[in-house]
Amino acid sequence: VMQRARLIDVGLEQYAFVCMAEAAANCEDMARRETMDWGFLLDVAAQALHNAGLSETADPAEAKMLIAEAEQIQAGAIDAQRVKAWLDRALRVCTTFSDAMQKLFLERVLPIGSGLGVDHHA
């Protein structure tokens, strides 16, 4: 049962990644056309944070705080500077986990690679 639940979780993560990639492509297209929908951008970023919080790849409490702030921003007139500051904080939350995982991965993999004679840059 646990293995099946983990497989379902992995499948949902993959689906979420595809959805976020499509949303990112839409945002890039809007930026090229200079017709950015800031509400859409905030929704997408908030959903990504929600997903990261559920999977604990981001601090759940910090993710909830940022999601609540995104809702406050959308409730009023959109201020581009406030959105930019919010996006910077959201990015920091997500990259903190990514950086920690990369460091952990490299600490464990480099000795194995060295033992097998694999170059450090490979």
C-alpha positions in Angstrom: 0.0 0.0 0.0 2.8 2.5 0.9 4.6 1.7 -2.4 1.4 2.4 -4.3 0.9 5.7 -2.4 4.5 6.7 -3.2 4.0 5.9 -6.9 0.8 8.0 -6.9 2.7 10.9 -5.2 5.5 10.7 -7.8 2.9 10.7 -10.6 1.2 13.8 -9.1 4.5 15.5 -8.8 5.2 14.8 -12.5 1.8 16.1 -13.5 2.3 19.3 -11.3 5.7 19.8 -13.0 4.1 19.6 -16.5 1.4 22.1 -15.4 4.0 24.5 -14.0 6.0 24.2 -17.2 3.0 25.1 -19.3 2.2 28.0 -17.0 5.8 29.2 -17.3 5.6 29.0 -21.1 2.4 31.1 -21.0 4.1 33.7 -18.7 7.0 33.9 -21.1 4.7 34.3 -24.0 2.8 37.1 -22.2 6.1 38.8 -21.3 7.2 38.7 -25.0 3.9 40.3 -26.0 4.2 42.7 -23.1 0.7 41.8 -21.8 1.6 40.2 -18.5 -1.3 39.1 -16.4 0.1 39.6 -12.9 -2.8 37.8 -11.3 -2.1 34.7 -13.4 1.6 34.9 -12.5 0.8 35.1 -8.8 -1.7 32.2 -9.0 0.9 30.0 -10.8 3.6 30.9 -8.3 1.2 30.4 -5.3 0.3 26.9 -6.7 3.9 26.0 -7.1 4.5 27.1 -3.5 1.5 25.1 -2.3 2.8 22.0 -4.1 6.3 22.6 -2.7 4.8 23.0 0.8 2.8 19.8 0.5 5.8 17.8 -0.6 8.0 19.6 2.0 10.5 20.7 -0.6 9.8 24.2 0.8 9.2 25.2 4.4 5.4 24.6 4.7 4.9 27.6 7.1 6.8 30.0 4.8 5.0 28.7 1.8 1.6 29.3 3.5 2.7 32.8 4.5 3.7 33.6 0.9 0.4 32.2 -0.5 -1.6 34.3 1.9 0.4 37.4 0.8 -0.2 36.6 -2.8 -4.0 36.5 -2.1 -3.7 40.0 -0.4 -1.8 41.4 -3.4 -4.5 40.1 -5.7 -7.3 41.6 -3.6 -6.2 45.1 -4.4 -4.6 47.0 -7.2 -1.5 45.1 -8.4 1.7 46.9 -7.6 4.5 45.6 -9.8 7.2 46.4 -7.2 5.4 44.4 -4.5 4.9 41.5 -6.9 8.6 41.6 -7.8 9.6 41.5 -4.1 7.1 38.7 -3.5 8.5 36.7 -6.4 12.0 37.2 -5.1 11.0 35.8 -1.7 9.1 32.9 -3.3 12.2 32.1 -5.4 14.4 32.2 -2.4 12.1 29.7 -0.5 12.3 27.3 -3.5 16.0 27.6 -4.2 16.9 27.1 -0.5 15.7 23.6 -0.7 17.2 23.0 -4.1 20.6 24.2 -2.9 20.5 22.0 0.2 19.6 18.9 -1.9 22.4 19.7 -4.3 24.9 20.0 -1.5 23.7 16.8 0.1 23.8 15.0 -3.2 27.3 16.2 -4.0 28.7 15.3 -0.6 27.6 11.7 -1.1 28.2 11.3 -4.8 31.7 12.8 -5.1 33.4 10.2 -2.9 31.7 7.4 -4.7 32.7 8.8 -8.1 36.3 9.3 -6.9 36.3 5.7 -5.7 35.1 4.5 -9.2 37.7 6.7 -11.0 35.1 9.2 -12.4 36.4 12.7 -13.1 35.0 15.4 -10.7 33.5 17.4 -13.5 31.5 14.4 -14.9 
